[in-house]
Amino acid sequence: MSIGDIAGLIAAIAFAVLAGFLIYPLVRLGKLFDQLAQTVKDSGDHAIPALDEGVTTVRQVNKSLEDVNKISSAASTTAGNIGALTDLYGSFLGKPVIKLASSFYALKSTAKSFMDNKGAAPAGEAGRPKAAASKARSGKE
């Protein structure tokens, strides 16, 4: 055996040892990839039912929101109708009631004024209005 053959043999043994050391990490890396593939498959298997459940939930929420929109639309229409009805009653009944109330107030004020003047007027001036009575006292007529 020559020196070249011995050097080749040492290189071959070193390469075999190096390959032996590299096989273990490569086998572990292969197992890691297998576990990763299994995890991805399991995640996909569990994700599809979860997504289906999420879609069902979103559909139910949308249906509930449609019902709420119908209810709020009806409430808005009702509020508008009540406002219009209030305006109608206010214009139909409000003005006559206000006129009637003001007439009664004027009648009450006039009667009270008349009664106050009748009781406070001196003798002989009972039938006169207040302005005429004051003119008579001052001598101006």
JOBEL-V74789 format. One record per residue. N is the residue number from 1. RES is the residue in three letters. SS is DSSP state (alpha for helix, beta for strand, coil for the rest). NEAR is the number of other ideal C-beta (glycine too) atoms within 8 Angstrom. Layout:
N_RES_SS_NEAR / N_RES_SS_NEAR
//
This chain:
1_MET_coil_4 / 2_SER_coil_5 / 3_ILE_alpha_5 / 4_GLY_alpha_6 / 5_ASP_alpha_8 / 6_ILE_alpha_9 / 7_ALA_alpha_8 / 8_GLY_alpha_8 / 9_LEU_alpha_9 / 10_ILE_alpha_8 / 11_ALA_alpha_8 / 12_ALA_alpha_8 / 13_ILE_alpha_8 / 14_ALA_alpha_8 / 15_PHE_alpha_8 / 16_ALA_alpha_8 / 17_VAL_alpha_8 / 18_LEU_alpha_8 / 19_ALA_alpha_8 / 20_GLY_alpha_8 / 21_PHE_alpha_8 / 22_LEU_alpha_8 / 23_ILE_alpha_8 / 24_TYR_alpha_8 / 25_PRO_alpha_8 / 26_LEU_alpha_8 / 27_VAL_alpha_8 / 28_ARG_alpha_8 / 29_LEU_alpha_8 / 30_GLY_alpha_8 / 31_LYS_alpha_8 / 32_LEU_alpha_8 / 33_PHE_alpha_8 / 34_ASP_alpha_8 / 35_GLN_alpha_8 / 36_LEU_alpha_8 / 37_ALA_alpha_8 / 38_GLN_alpha_8 / 39_THR_alpha_8 / 40_VAL_alpha_8 / 41_LYS_alpha_8 / 42_ASP_alpha_8 / 43_SER_alpha_8 / 44_GLY_alpha_8 / 45_ASP_alpha_7 / 46_HIS_alpha_8 / 47_ALA_alpha_8 / 48_ILE_alpha_8 / 49_PRO_alpha_7 / 50_ALA_alpha_8 / 51_LEU_alpha_8 / 52_ASP_alpha_8 / 53_GLU_alpha_8 / 54_GLY_alpha_8 / 55_VAL_alpha_8 / 56_THR_alpha_8 / 57_THR_alpha_8 / 58_VAL_alpha_8 / 59_ARG_alpha_8 / 60_GLN_alpha_8 / 61_VAL_alpha_8 / 62_ASN_alpha_8 / 63_LYS_alpha_8 / 64_SER_alpha_8 / 65_LEU_alpha_8 / 66_GLU_alpha_8 / 67_ASP_alpha_8 / 68_VAL_alpha_8 / 69_ASN_alpha_8 / 70_LYS_alpha_8 / 71_ILE_alpha_8 / 72_SER_alpha_8 / 73_SER_alpha_8 / 74_ALA_alpha_8 / 75_ALA_alpha_8 / 76_SER_alpha_8 / 77_THR_alpha_8 / 78_THR_alpha_8 / 79_ALA_alpha_8 / 80_GLY_alpha_8 / 81_ASN_alpha_8 / 82_ILE_alpha_8 / 83_GLY_alpha_8 / 84_ALA_alpha_8 / 85_LEU_alpha_8 / 86_THR_alpha_8 / 87_ASP_alpha_8 / 88_LEU_alpha_8 / 89_TYR_alpha_9 / 90_GLY_alpha_8 / 91_SER_alpha_7 / 92_PHE_alpha_6 / 93_LEU_alpha_7 / 94_GLY_alpha_9 / 95_LYS_alpha_7 / 96_PRO_alpha_7 / 97_VAL_alpha_8 / 98_ILE_alpha_8 / 99_LYS_alpha_8 / 100_LEU_alpha_8 / 101_ALA_alpha_8 / 102_SER_alpha_8 / 103_SER_alpha_8 / 104_PHE_alpha_8 / 105_TYR_alpha_8 / 106_ALA_alpha_8 / 107_LEU_alpha_8 / 108_LYS_alpha_8 / 109_SER_alpha_8 / 110_THR_alpha_8 / 111_ALA_alpha_8 / 112_LYS_alpha_8 / 113_SER_alpha_8 / 114_PHE_alpha_8 / 115_MET_alpha_8 / 116_ASP_alpha_8 / 117_ASN_alpha_11 / 118_LYS_alpha_8 / 119_GLY_alpha_6 / 120_ALA_alpha_5 / 121_ALA_coil_9 / 122_PRO_coil_5 / 123_ALA_coil_4 / 124_GLY_coil_4 / 125_GLU_coil_10 / 126_ALA_coil_7 / 127_GLY_coil_3 / 128_ARG_coil_9 / 129_PRO_coil_6 / 130_LYS_alpha_7 / 131_ALA_alpha_6 / 132_ALA_alpha_9 / 133_ALA_alpha_13 / 134_SER_alpha_8 / 135_LYS_alpha_9 / 136_ALA_alpha_10 / 137_ARG_alpha_6 / 138_SER_alpha_6 / 139_GLY_coil_5 / 140_LYS_coil_4 / 141_GLU_coil_4
//
